[in-house]
Amino acid sequence: MPKASKPLLVLALVAGFALPAAAEEIGPDTVVARVGATEITLGHMIVLRAQLPAEYQQLPDDVLYQAVLDQLIRQSAVAEQIGTELSLGARLSLENEQRSYLAGEALARVAEEAATDEAVQTAYEAAYAAAEPTTEFQAAHILLESQEAAQAVLAELENGADFAELAKSKSVGPSGPNGGDLGWFSAGMMVKPFEDAVLAMEPGTVSGPVETQFGWHIIKLNETRLKDAPPLNEVRADIVQQLQRDAMEAALEKYTAEAEITRTEIEIDPAILKNRDLLGE
């Protein structure tokens, strides 16, 4: 090898040794700082960053990296001054937080396992596959404070007054400014006297005064339609939420029933829970 090339080779080797660890060698256990005997790892930083409010997570990566590391270093430095010398209240609080966190982690795993694609499909078919199309109603109303006022408005309608204009000028309900429009609704969404009146009406007709707890209504049924079962993608989130809720409730019941639980037979005044003096505080 020519002599001139040797310094270049040495330089290349030195430069290679100076390079940071390869990406595949970096992981959650990678130590990024030490504060006394406390190691701060990349995993600690990742977890803390994920817990930050959304506005902080929008910061540039380099700024956020340094801020998260500084925060962990400061916390570690302060914590080292206390060490394990916690007050009784602080120690018990940590134990409660650990208990709560572990329970939450266990239930999160249960929830994740419950919402498989197969389970979602099965739940969807059970809820909607055999369901009959539902009737929806599009109606408007004029809400009045008395039967007499309702009768007077009904008389104006019978004499050719415009329903929407009367709703705007005389309805005391929140839909008045929109001409009394209630949009589309199905059975079970309105109070019963109102719903019963709508169910008995034909599209294009106007009801007589109908009393509910809100006042007296003059109702106009504009049209009806049949609504088929929604596609899976529209209700997937609701199905997943219900599957997860059911799974977590079942797990709570199961784990509690299987646990070896002994309640001590000690007479304790419930008001004692307000006495923090017992903790030496």
C-alpha positions as CSV (number, residue, x, y, z in Angstrom):
1,M,0.0,0.0,0.0
2,P,1.4,3.5,-0.8
3,K,2.6,5.4,2.2
4,A,0.4,8.4,1.3
5,S,-2.7,6.3,1.7
6,K,-1.9,5.2,5.3
7,P,-2.8,8.5,7.0
8,L,-6.1,8.4,5.1
9,L,-6.8,4.9,6.3
10,V,-6.0,5.8,9.9
11,L,-8.2,8.9,9.6
12,A,-11.1,6.8,8.3
13,L,-10.7,4.3,11.2
14,V,-10.6,7.1,13.8
15,A,-13.7,8.7,12.2
16,G,-15.5,5.4,12.3
17,F,-14.8,5.0,16.0
18,A,-16.2,8.4,16.6
19,L,-19.5,7.8,14.9
20,P,-22.6,7.4,17.1
21,A,-24.1,3.9,17.7
22,A,-25.9,2.5,14.7
23,A,-29.6,3.0,14.7
24,E,-30.3,-0.7,15.3
25,E,-28.2,-0.6,18.5
26,I,-30.3,2.2,20.0
27,G,-33.3,1.1,22.1
28,P,-35.5,1.9,25.1
29,D,-32.6,0.8,27.5
30,T,-30.1,3.1,25.9
31,V,-28.7,5.4,28.7
32,V,-28.8,9.0,27.7
33,A,-27.8,10.5,31.0
34,R,-26.9,9.6,34.6
35,V,-27.7,11.7,37.7
36,G,-25.7,10.1,40.5
37,A,-26.8,6.5,40.6
38,T,-29.9,7.1,38.6
39,E,-29.9,6.2,34.9
40,I,-32.1,8.0,32.5
41,T,-32.9,6.0,29.4
42,L,-34.3,6.7,26.0
43,G,-37.4,4.8,27.1
44,H,-37.9,7.2,29.9
45,M,-37.8,10.1,27.4
46,I,-40.2,8.4,25.0
47,V,-42.8,7.8,27.7
48,L,-42.5,11.4,29.1
49,R,-42.8,12.9,25.6
50,A,-46.0,10.9,24.9
51,Q,-47.5,12.3,28.2
52,L,-47.0,15.9,27.2
53,P,-49.9,18.1,26.3
54,A,-50.6,18.3,22.5
55,E,-49.3,21.9,22.2
56,Y,-45.9,20.9,23.5
57,Q,-45.7,17.9,21.2
58,Q,-45.8,20.3,18.2
59,L,-42.4,21.7,19.1
60,P,-39.4,20.8,16.8
61,D,-37.9,17.4,17.6
62,D,-34.5,18.8,18.6
63,V,-36.1,21.3,21.0
64,L,-38.4,18.8,22.5
65,Y,-35.6,16.2,22.9
66,Q,-33.5,18.6,24.9
67,A,-36.5,19.8,27.0
68,V,-37.6,16.3,27.9
69,L,-34.0,15.3,28.9
70,D,-33.5,18.4,31.0
71,Q,-36.8,17.8,32.7
72,L,-35.8,14.2,33.6
73,I,-32.4,15.3,34.8
74,R,-33.9,18.0,37.0
75,Q,-36.4,15.6,38.5
76,S,-33.7,13.0,39.2
77,A,-31.5,15.6,40.8
78,V,-34.2,16.7,43.1
79,A,-35.4,13.2,43.8
80,E,-31.9,12.1,44.8
81,Q,-32.0,14.6,47.7
82,I,-34.9,12.8,49.2
83,G,-33.9,9.2,48.2
84,T,-36.2,6.7,49.9
85,E,-37.0,8.9,52.9
86,L,-40.7,9.5,52.0
87,S,-43.4,10.5,54.4
88,L,-46.0,7.9,55.2
89,G,-48.6,9.8,53.2
90,A,-46.3,10.0,50.1
91,R,-45.4,6.3,50.3
92,L,-49.0,5.3,50.5
93,S,-49.9,7.6,47.7
94,L,-47.2,6.0,45.5
95,E,-48.5,2.6,46.4
96,N,-52.1,3.6,45.4
97,E,-50.8,5.1,42.1
98,Q,-48.9,1.9,41.3
99,R,-52.0,-0.2,42.1
100,S,-54.2,2.0,39.9
101,Y,-51.6,2.0,37.1
102,L,-51.2,-1.8,37.1
103,A,-55.0,-2.3,37.1
104,G,-55.4,0.1,34.3
105,E,-52.6,-1.6,32.3
106,A,-54.3,-5.0,32.8
107,L,-57.7,-3.7,31.7
108,A,-56.2,-2.0,28.7
109,R,-54.8,-5.3,27.5
110,V,-58.2,-6.9,28.1
111,A,-59.8,-4.2,26.0
112,E,-57.3,-4.5,23.2
113,E,-57.8,-8.2,22.9
114,A,-61.6,-7.9,23.0
115,A,-61.9,-5.7,19.9
116,T,-60.7,-8.1,17.2
117,D,-62.0,-7.7,13.6
118,E,-63.8,-11.0,14.1
119,A,-65.5,-9.8,17.3
120,V,-66.4,-6.5,15.7
121,Q,-68.0,-8.3,12.7
122,T,-69.9,-10.7,14.9
123,A,-71.2,-7.9,17.1
124,Y,-72.2,-5.9,14.0
125,E,-74.2,-8.8,12.5
126,A,-75.9,-9.5,15.8
127,A,-77.0,-5.9,16.1
128,Y,-77.9,-5.0,12.5
129,A,-78.0,-8.0,10.2
130,A,-81.6,-9.0,11.0
131,A,-82.7,-5.5,11.9
132,E,-85.7,-4.1,10.1
133,P,-85.4,-0.7,8.5
134,T,-86.4,2.0,10.9
135,T,-88.8,4.9,10.1
136,E,-87.4,8.4,10.4
137,F,-89.5,11.5,10.6
138,Q,-88.7,15.1,9.4
139,A,-90.9,17.5,11.3
140,A,-91.2,21.1,12.5
141,H,-93.1,22.6,15.4
142,I,-94.2,25.8,17.0
143,L,-93.9,25.7,20.8
144,L,-96.2,27.9,22.8
145,E,-96.8,28.5,26.5
146,S,-100.5,27.9,26.7
147,Q,-103.3,26.0,25.0
148,E,-105.0,29.2,24.1
149,A,-101.9,30.5,22.3
150,A,-101.6,27.2,20.5
151,Q,-105.2,27.4,19.4
152,A,-104.7,30.9,18.1
153,V,-101.7,29.9,16.0
154,L,-103.5,26.9,14.7
155,A,-106.3,29.2,13.5
156,E,-103.8,31.4,11.7
157,L,-102.4,28.3,10.0
158,E,-105.9,27.2,8.9
159,N,-106.4,30.7,7.4
160,G,-103.3,30.2,5.2
161,A,-100.4,31.6,7.4
162,D,-97.0,30.2,6.6
163,F,-95.8,27.6,9.2
164,A,-92.2,28.6,9.2
165,E,-92.9,32.3,9.5
166,L,-95.2,31.7,12.4
167,A,-92.5,29.6,14.1
168,K,-90.0,32.3,13.7
169,S,-92.3,35.0,15.2
170,K,-94.2,33.1,17.8
171,S,-92.4,29.9,18.9
172,V,-90.8,30.0,22.3
173,G,-88.6,27.0,21.6
174,P,-84.9,27.0,20.4
175,S,-85.9,25.8,16.9
176,G,-88.1,28.9,16.3
177,P,-85.5,30.9,14.5
178,N,-85.0,28.0,12.1
179,G,-88.7,27.9,11.3
180,G,-89.4,25.2,13.9
181,D,-87.3,22.7,11.9
182,L,-86.4,19.6,14.1
183,G,-84.5,17.7,11.4
184,W,-84.7,14.0,11.1
185,F,-85.5,11.8,14.2
186,S,-86.7,8.3,14.9
187,A,-88.9,6.7,17.6
188,G,-87.6,7.2,21.1
189,M,-85.9,10.5,20.4
190,M,-88.8,12.7,21.3
191,V,-90.9,12.9,24.5
192,K,-93.8,10.4,24.3
193,P,-96.8,12.8,23.8
194,F,-94.9,14.5,20.9
195,E,-93.9,11.1,19.4
196,D,-97.4,9.7,19.7
197,A,-98.8,12.7,17.8
198,V,-96.1,12.3,15.0
199,L,-96.8,8.6,14.7
200,A,-100.5,9.2,14.1
201,M,-99.8,11.9,11.4
202,E,-99.5,11.7,7.6
203,P,-96.8,13.6,5.8
204,G,-97.9,17.1,5.0
205,T,-100.4,17.4,7.8
206,V,-100.4,19.7,10.9
207,S,-101.5,18.5,14.3
208,G,-103.7,20.1,16.9
209,P,-102.2,21.4,20.1
210,V,-100.1,18.7,21.8
211,E,-99.1,19.2,25.4
212,T,-95.7,18.1,26.8
213,Q,-93.6,19.2,29.8
214,F,-92.2,21.9,27.5
215,G,-95.5,23.5,26.6
216,W,-98.0,23.3,23.8
217,H,-96.8,22.2,20.3
218,I,-98.3,22.6,16.9
219,I,-96.5,20.0,14.8
220,K,-96.1,19.7,11.0
221,L,-94.9,16.4,9.7
222,N,-93.0,17.1,6.4
223,E,-91.9,13.6,5.3
224,T,-90.9,10.2,6.4
225,R,-88.3,7.7,5.2
226,L,-87.0,4.2,5.9
227,K,-83.4,4.0,7.1
228,D,-81.5,0.8,6.5
229,A,-78.8,-0.5,8.9
230,P,-75.7,1.7,8.8
231,P,-72.6,0.2,7.2
232,L,-70.0,-1.3,9.5
233,N,-67.5,1.6,9.0
234,E,-70.0,4.1,10.4
235,V,-70.6,2.2,13.6
236,R,-67.3,0.5,14.1
237,A,-66.1,2.9,16.7
238,D,-69.2,2.5,18.8
239,I,-69.0,-1.3,18.5
240,V,-65.4,-1.3,19.5
241,Q,-66.1,0.9,22.5
242,Q,-69.0,-1.4,23.6
243,L,-66.9,-4.5,23.2
244,Q,-64.1,-3.0,25.2
245,R,-66.4,-1.8,28.0
246,D,-68.1,-5.2,28.3
247,A,-64.8,-7.0,28.3
248,M,-63.4,-4.7,31.1
249,E,-66.5,-5.1,33.2
250,A,-66.4,-8.8,32.8
251,A,-62.7,-8.9,33.7
252,L,-63.3,-6.8,36.8
253,E,-66.0,-9.2,37.9
254,K,-63.9,-12.3,37.1
255,Y,-60.6,-11.2,38.7
256,T,-62.4,-10.0,41.8
257,A,-64.3,-13.2,42.1
258,E,-61.2,-15.3,41.7
259,A,-59.0,-13.3,44.1
260,E,-58.5,-14.4,47.7
261,I,-60.1,-11.6,49.6
262,T,-60.4,-11.3,53.3
263,R,-62.1,-8.3,54.9
264,T,-61.0,-7.8,58.5
265,E,-63.8,-7.7,61.1
266,I,-62.8,-4.4,62.7
267,E,-65.3,-1.7,63.7
268,I,-64.1,1.5,62.1
269,D,-65.9,4.9,62.1
270,P,-66.2,5.8,58.3
271,A,-65.4,9.4,59.2
272,I,-61.9,8.4,60.1
273,L,-61.0,8.7,56.4
274,K,-61.0,12.5,56.9
275,N,-58.3,12.3,59.6
276,R,-54.9,12.9,57.9
277,D,-53.4,13.3,61.3
278,L,-53.1,9.6,61.4
279,L,-50.4,9.9,58.7
280,G,-48.4,12.2,60.8
281,E,-49.1,15.2,58.7
